[in-house]
Amino acid sequence: GWVNTAFFSLDGNLVLSAAADKTAKIWCAHTGYCLKTFEGHYAYVRSAVFSLKQEYVLTASSDWTAKLWSIAGDCIQTYRGHAQWVNMANFAANEEKIVTCSRDCTARLWMTHSGDCLRVFEGHKDFVMCSLVIGSAPRE
């Protein structure tokens, strides 16, 4: 199967890919070795992103769900509610919320850890393809 997306970690040492084989994978950017495989979706994984602190991975799938994973590969939360493919999911800068976008012509705002859907953004007449968060992690 094909690879749908691939993104660098902030430090550039890792690459996170999402693929039609229903998995996401973390790769070492220097050696090309696969370090971790995330399995649990029932259809294509359309996108995968790291959280800013690299503690979590967020995946979006053609199985109409998004999933939150620990960096160790454990599924922590599954976000259900879209009526079609979830094209992309992304973290807010503070990682307390996520946004998903879907082929069902909506975007949804969720609480990251509880999985509660806070808001459905309706009104598009076609697919919502991409979500991008601009900002920086909070300073500690």
Long-range contacts (C-beta under 8 A, 24 or more apart in sequence): 1-44, 4-44, 4-45, 4-46, 4-47, 5-46, 5-47, 5-48, 5-88, 7-48, 7-49, 7-50, 9-50, 9-54, 10-50, 10-52, 10-54, 11-54, 14-50, 14-54, 16-48, 16-49, 16-50, 16-57, 17-48, 18-45, 18-46, 18-47, 18-48, 18-59, 18-60, 19-44, 19-45, 20-44, 20-45, 22-61, 24-48, 24-57, 24-59, 24-69, 26-57, 26-71, 36-71, 36-72, 36-73, 37-73, 38-67, 38-69, 38-73, 38-75, 40-67, 40-75, 41-65, 41-67, 43-85, 46-85, 46-86, 46-87, 46-88, 47-87, 47-88, 47-89, 49-89, 49-90, 49-91, 51-91, 51-95, 52-91, 52-93, 52-95, 52-136, 52-137, 53-95, 53-137, 56-91, 56-95, 58-89, 58-90, 58-91, 58-98, 59-89, 60-86, 60-87, 60-88, 60-89, 60-100, 61-85, 61-86, 62-86, 64-102, 66-98, 66-100, 66-110, 68-98, 68-112, 68-113, 76-113, 77-112, 77-113, 77-114, 77-115, 78-115, 79-108, 79-110, 79-115, 79-117, 81-108, 81-117, 81-120, 82-106, 82-108, 87-127, 87-128, 87-129, 87-130, 88-129, 88-130, 88-131, 89-131, 90-131, 90-132, 90-133, 91-133, 92-133, 92-135, 93-133, 93-135, 93-136, 93-137, 93-138, 94-137, 94-138, 95-137, 99-131, 99-133, 100-131, 101-128, 101-129, 101-130, 101-131, 102-127, 102-128, 103-127, 103-128, 107-131
